[in-house]
Amino acid sequence: MLKKLFQGLVLFLVLLIPFRDKVYRCLVTYEAIGQRPNIAITNPKLVDAIERRSQNKPSNAEQLMSVAMDITCDHLQFSFAQAPSDPNTLVETHQANCVGYSAMFQSVVQYIIRKYDLEQQWQCKHLISKLYVCGVDIHPYFNTPFFRDHDFNLIKNLETGQTLYADPSTGDYLWIPVVEGRSNY
């Protein structure tokens, strides 16, 4: 009996892995409750990394997100501890929580938008959110800073209205970069 239960659990997990992003988006929703300012990139190491990875002008939100996600995840490691949120510092320390991940992602996207003079076409925001699981606000059930609020990003095409919500921290440690979000910001 225990062996069959274990086999069933393993099979369930194996089948869940390819669909984890869809399952996550069905279960978890990010609702924006605030916004953080952009931090301009001045660190030469980070500027160089962006220049090397952004050789082509992005034509859609997915491309813009992919480049920023790759750069962010290559330079950071997730930490539940207090950590700086300035990307210019993070590129040296490498340890970041969700605020640092979203700050770096935001700054990288903004750098690329400015590099290609796309301010009239693209917008990226660093948002603070509450997390809802199956429609239930989970914040009252946790006392950890991680669940006090959670940062994520919005990328919007101002011409088409296409909007993507990205969570660079879940993109790095769960391989789920695109999330379900709501924002009035």
C-alpha positions, 0 to 999 in steps of 0.5 A: 500500500505504501509503495503504491502511494509513493509510486503515485506521488512520484508519478504525480510530481513527474507529470507536474514538472512540465506543467508547473508554470501553468499550475502556478498561474492557475493557483497563484495571483499577484495583486499590486498594492504599491510600486517602487522606483526604478534604479538607474544602472551605473555599475560598469559590470552590469552595463557590460553584461546588458550590452553583451546580452542585448545586441538586438532590439526586442520586438515583443514583451517575451524577448524583453523579459527573457533578456532581463530575466537571464541577466538577473538570474545569472547575477543573483542568488536568492536569499530570505535574509536582508539584502540590498535592493540596488542592482549596482550593489547586487551585481557585486554581492549576488545575494537578493530577496524578491525586492532585489530580484525585481529591482534588478529586472526593472533596471535591466528592462529600463536600460534596454528600453532607453538603449533602443529609444523605446520609451513610447512603446514599452513600459516596465514597473516594479510592483509590490504585491499581495499573493493570493492562492486560490483567491485567498490572501495568504499574507495573514497566515504568515509572519515572515518578511517574505510573505509580508509583500512580494515584488514582481514586475509588469512589462507593457506594450503601450501600443498594443496593450500586451501586458506580461507579469514577471516574477524574477525570483520565482523565475530563478528558483522555480523556473516560473518567470511569467505569473498571473497578475493584476495592477492598477499602477 
